[in-house]
Structures are given as C-alpha cells and as structure tokens.
C-alpha cells in the first residue's frame, strides 16, 4: 500500500459550488484500503474553462462535477457517454490520455434505486427542480416506466423545457394536488443552504404521498425524509444516491469495483466527516 504521495500518484478531484467532504473521504478511504496510488481532492472555481483545461493539461484522471457546473462543463469536453448526452448533464469527467469524456452516474444511481426500492410506476409524481440533477432524475423516471408526472419549477423556461423533453407536465407550484410520489431535486433542506430546515413539500402532501425521494445528501435525513419516515412512508434519500453514484465514479477512474462490504465501510467513514 502506498504510504505517501509520489510522482506517480494519480489525482482525482471534484468541482462544486459548495465543496463537501463526502467524496473526498469516500474515495480516499477506498484508495487506502485497496492500496491504490490515487488521491482525491475537492475544489471550487470561478473559472470553469480554466479548471477543465487544467484537468487535461495536468493529466488529472477524473473529476466529479456538482452544482452549478453540470451543464456548463459540457462545451469544454471532447465527448459524452450516451446517458450524459441524452440528459445533457454531466456529473463525471474521465481523462484518458488527454481526451475528456463526460458521464452521468447520477442517472445510473437513481435508476437503480427506483428499481431496488420497487417504487410502483403507476404512481403520479411531482419532481421539484429543473437543473442538471433534475434532468438525470426525470430521465431515470421515464426509463423506469413512470408515465404520469409533473415538473415543479419556479423557472418557467427551464421547467417547461424539462417537462417537454420527457413528456411530463409543468407547474410553477403545486396547490392542492397530492401526487403519489414526491421528489425533491432542489437545495431545500440542505445543510448550510438558505433553505436548510425547510420542507420541499407541504405536510399534507407528504401525508397523502405513497413514497418520497429527496436527492439532498447532507444531512442524510433532511426535514422531508424525517417527516416521511415518521409517517411510515417508503423513502429514498440523497445519502443513497451519493454512495451509488460515487461507486460508479470510482469504477470509471480505477477500473475496480469494490465489494459491497467495503463500499458500506467507505460510506460510513465518509458520513463521519
């Protein structure tokens, strides 16, 4: 096992408007446990073009991409994997000998969770949000077989465009509707955000829902997840998503898929930081 960084160490990184510690701790834990000569570091930037030029120029192996860069980074890449191309949103960049390709492991994770939790596809849903992650979730919902849903977004042009792309409805706000599946794909409830501690949907809507999905990963139990859990509702959390998408990134960077028990240990370690 490598005990220190050296000239052969491969760097992986993340770009985010508000960098967190989960990815850094998760990936570095796995590197150490598997004896891989890699290191992972989180960054933010006010110069996206320069940052991606640096990935190529310095031979950085991979880069996780979070809000608000998931769509804006595309113009600087050399190609897109099919799921990223279909969504036009990237959360992972892989550098192979100076060629940068975009992937979307958010889509992979969400699709897998919808299937593993056996959320009934006959449910109508309300998806709050219209950004890059919302695109991944909407595409996964469509591909999983959900045919009736509403995109709830304050930004009319973005909301209508997303709804139209996947043949769903758009509303600027829910009023008295009570969808069977509620999905939050906004920062509402996120630790450190301006809407921390708030609910993405009203309590009556949560009470009437059959299932709840919140992509916010920090905290692991958002106000929405806490309320839904207290009411006995089946839930998918952002903590579930962040682990699965990170595993897929790890595989893309290293070519190694860790055993489930090791993934669970890495996730537990990452949540402590």
N, C-alpha and C positions, 0 to 999 in steps of 0.2 A: 504494500500500500504506500502511495506517495505521502511523505510526511511534510512536504513543503512545496510551494510554487517554484517552478523552474522554467527554463526557456522553452520546454516542450509542452507546458501546460496549455490546454485549450480553454479559452474563455467563452462562456455563455452569459447572456445578460437579459435584462428586461427594460422596456421603455414604458413609462406610465406617467400620467399627470400627477398622481399621488402614489409614489412607490411604497409598497408594503414589504413585510419580511417573509411572508409565507413562501413565495417561490424561491427566495434565496436560501432559506433554511431547508426546504424540501429537497431541492436539487443537490445542495452541498452535502446534506446527510447521505443521500444515495451515492454520491461520488465517493465519499469516505468509506461507506460500508462495502462498496463494490471494488474499491481500490483503483478508481479511475482517475487519471491525471487531468481533471477538469476543475474549474472554479466558476462560480456563478455570482453575478453582481447586479443589483438593481440600479437603474438610472432614471432621471427625468431629463427633459431637454426643452429649450426654446428654439432649437434649430434642428428640426426633424430631418431635413435633407442632409445636413452635415453629419448627424448621428448615423444615418444609414450608409452614407459614404464611408464613415469610419468602420462600420461592420465589414464592408467589402475590403477596404484598404488594409485593415489590421488582421484580417483572417479570423475574425470572431465567428465561432462555429454556429451559434444560434441566438435568436433574440425573441423573447416573449413580448407581445405588444398589447397594451391595455388602453383604456380610455385616456385621452381623446384621439389616439393615433391609429386606430384600427382601419379606418378608411383612407385617411390622408397618406399613409405609408405606401399605398399600392403603386402610385406613379413612379416610385423610386426602385421598384423591384423588376427582376428580369422575367418573372413568370409566376403563375398561380396554379396551385393544385386545384382539381375540379370543384371541391366543396367551397373553397375560398373564392374561386371565380364565379360560382353560381350565386354566392351571397354578396360578393364584392365587399368583403370584410376579412381582415387578416389579424390573427392573434399570435402567429408564429412565423418567424423568418428563419430559413435554413440556408447557410452559406456553404456551398460545395465548390471549392476551388475558384472562389470569386463570383460565382453565379448565385444570385439571391432569389429564392423561391418562397412564396407565401402560402401558408396553410391556415386552416381554421379548426383547431382542436376543440374549441367551444362547441361547435356543431356536433362533433363526434361524441362529446361528453353528454350533451343534452339529449341527443337521440337515444343514447344508451340508457340514460336514466329514465326517460319516458317509457322505454320498453321494460326495464328491470323492475320498475315500480308498478307496472301494469295499469297505468292510468287509462281509463276507458276512452277510446277515441270517439265515442258518440257524444261526449260532453262538449258543450259550447264553452269557449274560453274568452277571457279578456286578458290581453297582454298589454301591460302599461310600459311604454317606452318605444323609441324609434331609432336608436343608434345602432352601432355596429354589433353589439351583443344581441340586441333585439332582432336583428336580421338573422343571426345564427339560430336563435330560438324559434322564430317564425318558420324558417326553412325546415328545421327539425320537426316541428309540429306538423307541417304539411306532409313531409316524407314519412312520418309515423302514422298518418292516416286521419288527422284531425281536419274536418271539412268545414266546421262552423265556428268562426271566431271573430273577435273584434280587436283591432289595434287601438289602444287608448293613448293619444299623444297630444300634447299641447301644441306642438309644431305641426300645423296643418299640412304643409307641403311634404314634410318627411313622413308623417303618419299616413297620409293618403298614398304616397309612393310605396311605402312598405306594404300596406294593405292590398293595393292593386297588384303588386308583384306576386303575392301568394294567394290571391283571390279571397281575401278576407274583407270585412267591413272596417271602417274607421269612425271613431268618435273622439271629439276633443275631451270629453269627460263622461263617465258613467253617471247616471242619475238614479233611477230606481231599478236598473237591471240587476239580475242576480245570476251571473254565469256559474256554470258548474265547476270550472277550473279557473283559478285566479293566478296570474303570473306577473311578478314584478321584475322588470328589467331596467330599473332606474336606480339612482343612488339613494332613494328614500329608505331610511333605516340604517344607512351605512355609518359605522363609527367614524367620527371626525368630520362628517359632512354637515351641511347646513340643515339637513332634514333628518339627522340622527334622532332616534327615539320616536319617529312618526310612523304611521301605518300607510302603506301604499294603497290600501282599500279600506272601506268603512267596516266597522264591526258587523253590521247587519249583512253585508256582502260576504264576509268571511264565514259568518254563521250559516248562511244558506249554501255556501260552496261545498262541493264534494271532495275537492282536493286543492292544495295550494303549493305554489312553486315560487321561491324567491331566489334570484341569482346573486343577491348580495352575499358575499362570503365572510365579511367581517362587520359585525360579530357573526359567529356561526349560527346563533339563534337571534334573528332580527325580531323586532316587535311583531311583524307579520307572522313569522314562524312560531313565535311564542304563543300568540293568540290562537293560531290554528291548532297547535299541539294541545293547548289547554282545552280545546273544544273537541279533541279526538279526531281531527281531520288528517288524512294522509298528506304528508309533506315531502317535497324535495327542496333541499337547501342549497345555497351557493357554496357551502362547505363541501357538499358532494361534488358539485361541478368543478370547483377549483382543483380538487385532487385528481379527478379523471382527466381533465384537460392537461394538467401538469405531467401526468404519467405519459400521455401521448407525446408531449413535447420532449420529454426525457428520451423516449424511444427514437424520435426523429434525430436528436442530437447525437446519441451514443450508439444506436443500433441494438441496445439491450433493453429487454422488458423485464423489470424486477418481479420477483414472486409477490403474490398478494400480501403475505405476512410482512414482508419488508416494506411494501407500499404503506401498509397500515401504520407501521412504526415511524416511517418518514412523515406521514401526515400528522400523527400525534406530536412528533417533535416540532414540526413546523407551526402547529397551532399554539405552542407554548411561547413563541416569540412575538 
